[in-house]
Amino acid sequence: MSFVMDAPLNPDDVSLLWAAPERADEIAALHGHLFDPPWDAESVAQLIEHPAAAAFVAQTRDTKALAGFLIAQIAADEAEILSIGVAPEWQRRGIARHMVEGLVRAARRAEVKRLFLEVAVTNSAANRLYRGLGFEPVGRRLGYYQRPGADPVDAVVLALAL
Ligand SMILES: CC(C)(COP(=O)(O)OP(=O)(O)OC[C@H]1O[C@@H](n2cnc3c(N)ncnc32)[C@H](O)[C@@H]1OP(=O)(O)O)[C@@H](O)C(=O)NCCC(=O)NCCS
């Protein structure tokens, strides 16, 4: 197990680690709690094991329970956040910001120049998180998020220059 950093978010509470494929079940369970449709554990494991992956987990110090995850991919000088989530009981403590900042550090070391992601225009928590970190809108995908029985929702494409 290799620590990405051991401070200073909630130094007594949470650590940020590189995600191991062995945690795919836990990540998939949290993903399913936060997103519809959910990802299954096999898909999560494949993403984590992909050679271009940069994936982190935030875990509690005492029980090692999963508090959050971030899965990204790096391709040449660009990176994309594929998914990020924080367990409801751990939200609003800076964990998502901490994970994105960890990714930014790793991406810079890999000489990545721009970090991208897509977010639903209706997801005000995530939009505030990213805008607060300096991401800027660079595009919009009309009706990108579609669910049966619900109106389609646009995605905004955000980018951060590294
Ligand atoms: C979006 C999400 C990852 C944020 O995780 P988090 O650990 O609670 O976020 P942080 O504590 O790091 O918050 C950083 C900043 O984001 C903004 N923010 C986060 N949650 C917010 C909320 N519920 N309402 C308003 N702003 C919010 C705030 O600006 C916050 O800074 P502040 O607490 O100093 O005001 C979390 O709400 C989540 O898992 N949501 C469900 C999954 C999801 O939508 N993922 C993003 C898909 S693109």
The ligand as an SDF file (V2000), in Angstrom:
LIG
                    3D

 48 50  0  0  0  0  0  0  0  0999 V2000
  -19.3990   16.2600   -5.4600 C   0  0  0  0  0  0  0  0  0  0  0  0
  -18.7350   15.5080   -4.3060 C   0  0  0  0  0  0  0  0  0  0  0  0
  -17.6970   14.5390   -4.8910 C   0  0  0  0  0  0  0  0  0  0  0  0
  -18.0420   16.5260   -3.3810 C   0  0  0  0  0  0  0  0  0  0  0  0
  -17.3360   15.7940   -2.3790 O   0  0  0  0  0  0  0  0  0  0  0  0
  -16.9490   16.4710   -0.9730 P   0  0  0  0  0  0  0  0  0  0  0  0
  -15.8240   15.6900   -0.4020 O   0  0  0  0  0  0  0  0  0  0  0  0
  -18.1520   16.6410   -0.1510 O   0  0  0  0  0  0  0  0  0  0  0  0
  -16.4380   17.9040   -1.4460 O   0  0  0  0  0  0  0  0  0  0  0  0
  -15.4530   18.8510   -0.6120 P   0  0  0  0  0  0  0  0  0  0  0  0
  -15.7600   18.7570    0.8430 O   0  0  0  0  0  0  0  0  0  0  0  0
  -14.0520   18.6070   -1.0520 O   0  0  0  0  0  0  0  0  0  0  0  0
  -15.9420   20.2890   -1.1030 O   0  0  0  0  0  0  0  0  0  0  0  0
  -15.0980   21.1900   -1.8060 C   0  0  0  0  0  0  0  0  0  0  0  0
  -15.9620   22.3390   -2.2610 C   0  0  0  0  0  0  0  0  0  0  0  0
  -16.9450   21.9070   -3.1940 O   0  0  0  0  0  0  0  0  0  0  0  0
  -18.1820   22.6200   -2.9740 C   0  0  0  0  0  0  0  0  0  0  0  0
  -19.2110   21.6940   -2.5030 N   0  0  0  0  0  0  0  0  0  0  0  0
  -19.0500   20.3870   -2.1900 C   0  0  0  0  0  0  0  0  0  0  0  0
  -20.2380   19.8530   -1.8250 N   0  0  0  0  0  0  0  0  0  0  0  0
  -21.1410   20.8430   -1.9080 C   0  0  0  0  0  0  0  0  0  0  0  0
  -22.5390   20.9090   -1.6680 C   0  0  0  0  0  0  0  0  0  0  0  0
  -23.2510   19.8270   -1.2580 N   0  0  0  0  0  0  0  0  0  0  0  0
  -23.1710   22.0830   -1.8860 N   0  0  0  0  0  0  0  0  0  0  0  0
  -22.4990   23.1640   -2.3080 C   0  0  0  0  0  0  0  0  0  0  0  0
  -21.1610   23.1820   -2.5360 N   0  0  0  0  0  0  0  0  0  0  0  0
  -20.5010   22.0190   -2.3460 C   0  0  0  0  0  0  0  0  0  0  0  0
  -17.8770   23.6580   -1.9280 C   0  0  0  0  0  0  0  0  0  0  0  0
  -17.4100   24.8090   -2.6230 O   0  0  0  0  0  0  0  0  0  0  0  0
  -16.7600   22.9900   -1.1500 C   0  0  0  0  0  0  0  0  0  0  0  0
  -15.9490   23.9030   -0.4730 O   0  0  0  0  0  0  0  0  0  0  0  0
  -16.3870   24.3720    1.0130 P   0  0  0  0  0  0  0  0  0  0  0  0
  -16.8190   23.1620    1.7760 O   0  0  0  0  0  0  0  0  0  0  0  0
  -15.1370   25.0100    1.5370 O   0  0  0  0  0  0  0  0  0  0  0  0
  -17.5260   25.3380    0.8080 O   0  0  0  0  0  0  0  0  0  0  0  0
  -19.7800   14.7390   -3.4490 C   0  0  0  0  0  0  0  0  0  0  0  0
  -20.8530   15.6220   -3.1480 O   0  0  0  0  0  0  0  0  0  0  0  0
  -20.3350   13.5170   -4.1230 C   0  0  0  0  0  0  0  0  0  0  0  0
  -19.7810   12.4170   -4.0220 O   0  0  0  0  0  0  0  0  0  0  0  0
  -21.4700   13.6920   -4.8490 N   0  0  0  0  0  0  0  0  0  0  0  0
  -22.1050   12.5530   -5.5290 C   0  0  0  0  0  0  0  0  0  0  0  0
  -21.2690   12.0870   -6.7150 C   0  0  0  0  0  0  0  0  0  0  0  0
  -20.9760   13.2140   -7.6800 C   0  0  0  0  0  0  0  0  0  0  0  0
  -21.8210   14.0390   -7.9960 O   0  0  0  0  0  0  0  0  0  0  0  0
  -19.7270   13.2250   -8.1950 N   0  0  0  0  0  0  0  0  0  0  0  0
  -19.2750   14.2320   -9.1410 C   0  0  0  0  0  0  0  0  0  0  0  0
  -19.6440   13.8290  -10.5380 C   0  0  0  0  0  0  0  0  0  0  0  0
  -18.8570   14.8950  -11.7370 S   0  0  0  0  0  0  0  0  0  0  0  0
  1  2  1  0
  2  3  1  0
  2  4  1  0
  2 36  1  0
  4  5  1  0
  5  6  1  0
  6  7  2  0
  6  8  1  0
  6  9  1  0
  9 10  1  0
 10 11  2  0
 10 12  1  0
 10 13  1  0
 13 14  1  0
 14 15  1  0
 15 16  1  0
 15 30  1  0
 16 17  1  0
 17 18  1  0
 17 28  1  0
 18 19  1  0
 18 27  1  0
 19 20  2  0
 20 21  1  0
 21 22  1  0
 21 27  2  0
 22 23  1  0
 22 24  2  0
 24 25  1  0
 25 26  2  0
 26 27  1  0
 28 29  1  0
 28 30  1  0
 30 31  1  0
 31 32  1  0
 32 33  2  0
 32 34  1  0
 32 35  1  0
 36 37  1  0
 36 38  1  0
 38 39  2  0
 38 40  1  0
 40 41  1  0
 41 42  1  0
 42 43  1  0
 43 44  2  0
 43 45  1  0
 45 46  1  0
 46 47  1  0
 47 48  1  0
M  END
$$$$
